[in-house]
Amino acid sequence: MNRKEKAFFSIALIAFAAFVGVALVTVDPFDWPFSGGKPFRSANNLCGPFGSLIAFALFELLGKLFAWFIPIGAFSVGAAIMAGRSQTVGRRLLKATVLVVLFNAFFSLSPYTSGISALSGTVGRLLASGLSSIFGEIGGTIVLIACLLLILLGELKRLAHAFGGFRPNMPRVSGLFARVWGGVSAGVRRLAAAASARAKRREEASDIPAAVVEEPSDIYKKPWVESAAEDVPPLEKRREEARGKIPKMRRRVAAEISRGVESREPSEYKIPIEEASLPDLSILEEARREDGTPYTPERLKSWSAVLEEKLRNYNVEGRVGDVHHGPLITTFEFEPAPGVKIKDIVSRSDDLALALRAKSLRMIAPIPGRAAVGIEIPNPEGRIVRFREVLKEVPERLRVSGIMIALGVDVVGRPFFLNLCSAPHLLVAGTTGSGKSVCLNVIISSILFQHHPSEVRLIIVDPKMVEMNLYNGIPHLVHPVINDPKVAARVFSYLTAEMQRRNELFRESGVKNIESYNSKIALGKTRPGEWDEKLPYIVLIIDELGDLTLAKGVDIETFLSRISQMARAVGIHMVVATQRPSVDVIIGKTKANFPTRIAFRVATRVDSRTILDSIGAEKLIGRGDMLHMDAKHPEPVRLHGAFLSEEELERLVSHWKSYEFEKPTLDHIETRTEVWDEEDRDPLFEEAKEVILRYRQGSTSLLQRKLHIGYARAARLLDQMEQVGIVGPPDSSKPREVLVREQEEIGPTIDDYP
């Protein structure tokens, strides 16, 4: 190649590098050449439609980062040819190309680079897919790292030598580079301003047609849809705001433009909730090495030997059989020798805990179905059970058969799932810091990960006002998170009315439960105009039962008893939690209707018996350690709850908040709250009303004297009269104010409701 050919070739490469570089810098999501079916239409890219096409092609093939290899590589080759150093440029260019492809594949394949996987392009994804199919994900990553090291190690010595010789001139070169970059940036800004002015003049000269928008449905409104052309912001302004955004959004923006809805700004675009997708497990954290590792079999054998020796010191002969090592505890199956009584082993539990220096020790005497006594000893170093490793194990067949809750793992590390539809209600109790709040978050997150808002709706009551407000704004909520006990009372009455409405609906449709009803709807076996919509499940979550029990005007025991007895078939389920597991909070009537219970660590044996009807919860170690029981397994089963961090919860909530949906209102609740039917109204209601109106005094003692009834019934009668507007709310120790003067002034009573 003679001198003229070298000069021509080097100038062509440098010009090509400059053209591609400017095209990449000024890429615009609205310039996608095939967005509206008109190839090479007028573009906002400084290099025109062809530059826009080149930029999008490079971003698609190599990704947002490695697309810059093309202009940089072309400029380097051109400069090397112009400087007369073209002998080795081919070999170095080949090495650089291989490195770019390998790094591209590495960012696409490696499980540790999921946060920057968008940097890779089609080339990297194809190579990563091939390596993954042959070597697997981890094996393919190892192969890529090995190839990268082989190439990079050969260049380290040359790079170090070049850097050492270049170091003395670095300040002068950096200053020159800063001045050159400043001049180039100023020129690009001037060119961009001129192009913007020309585009604005063209836009003002043309008429923008009004957007054609379909009428939104009654269920979910789309307030971001504009209907008038005069409200559309200037096109150039929208393009300037969208400049620099990732090329991935081009398909969505192009689809909107092709439908004629050009009045929406990309930053305001929200997908309707009907088109919402379930969250991906990638927003959850995977198990890490610092979470803890299992112990070796040799260490477990040494523990077994120590346990046998300590029991022999107390004249208890036997041997340790199977050993089950879990995340938080290790279970030793101790097989006693003939003649050894179980009570001799159980009575030594505290002595064993002292001898083994264990935080606590729990015995299962005997293990059901085994000729052994289970001795559960906490691990010196517990392991965190991540929510992701449990949730990903939920079988697909179980996801569609109910509301599956990924609670955690059992003592040997196997995932444990709870079907809330079969429960059908759950009682959770435990002291502060035992893991109760994390368990509630796991229950809610299991629903949010697996169910669309049209399938499951949530009502969250949080009298503590600190734990559950994070969930405000998600589409699953029937009502914003409730902190006021008075609002909770209205919502409870709404749920009671909804239960009655569904029961009546099922009676008319000839079905027994919500599954049969929804199946009949799906098959089209409906009566037009009467019942033709699927019913979602409703899950009521109460974070602190004790606070509601103490609140005035909230008859929580009656509500819990009625809902727990009658609501299972209609798809209404409850999760009730308390940190005060005492008999004045968890009364016998409430506990009898909650066969499924979870006990975290409690302070005393009495509290354990209150929850589980047996001791054992006082021996738990906290940090999500729990005992679970249900109607099928009356004996408590020890589980280790999954852990869910606040950052993971925020990512999950942000996913659902990103969709467009109709915000919940109080209208459908206010109109149906606190309404008693005939079987709820006290038989003495009319007589009590006459007494109150005659004596003009809303007093329980007055009703007790005149009607010869007890205090509880008199107070209930006054509450019912307060709801229909006869008397006012209680005022300390003073009698209630009578709000009406004549019978005709009384507001709607129970007889006014159908």
VENTAGI-V566052 format. One record per run of one state. SS is the DSSP state (a for helix, b for strand, c for the rest). FROM is the first residue (numbers start at 0). TO is the last residue. If there is no record, write none. Layout:
SS	FROM	TO
SS	FROM	TO
This chain:
c	0	1
a	2	24
c	25	27
a	28	30
c	31	46
a	47	65
c	66	66
a	67	81
c	82	87
a	88	108
c	109	109
a	110	118
c	119	120
a	121	204
c	205	227
a	228	230
c	231	233
a	234	241
c	242	245
a	246	257
c	258	264
a	265	267
c	268	270
b	271	271
a	272	274
c	275	279
a	280	282
c	283	287
a	288	290
c	291	295
a	296	312
c	313	316
b	317	324
c	325	327
b	328	335
c	336	340
a	341	345
c	346	347
a	348	354
c	355	359
b	360	363
c	364	371
b	372	377
c	378	384
b	385	385
a	386	390
c	391	394
a	395	398
c	399	402
b	403	409
c	410	413
b	414	418
a	419	422
c	423	424
b	425	428
c	429	434
a	435	449
c	450	454
b	455	460
c	461	467
a	468	470
c	471	475
b	476	476
c	477	480
b	481	481
c	482	483
a	484	508
c	509	512
a	513	521
c	522	525
b	526	526
c	527	529
b	530	530
c	531	535
b	536	541
c	542	543
a	544	549
c	550	554
a	555	565
c	566	570
b	571	577
c	578	586
a	587	591
c	592	594
b	595	598
c	599	603
a	604	611
c	612	615
a	616	618
c	619	623
b	624	628
c	629	635
b	636	640
c	641	641
b	642	642
c	643	644
a	645	656
c	657	658
b	659	659
c	660	665
a	666	669
c	670	683
a	684	694
c	695	696
b	697	697
c	698	698
a	699	706
c	707	709
a	710	722
c	723	725
b	726	726
c	727	729
b	730	730
c	731	732
b	733	733
c	734	734
b	735	735
c	736	736
b	737	737
c	738	741
a	742	744
c	745	748
a	749	751
c	752	753
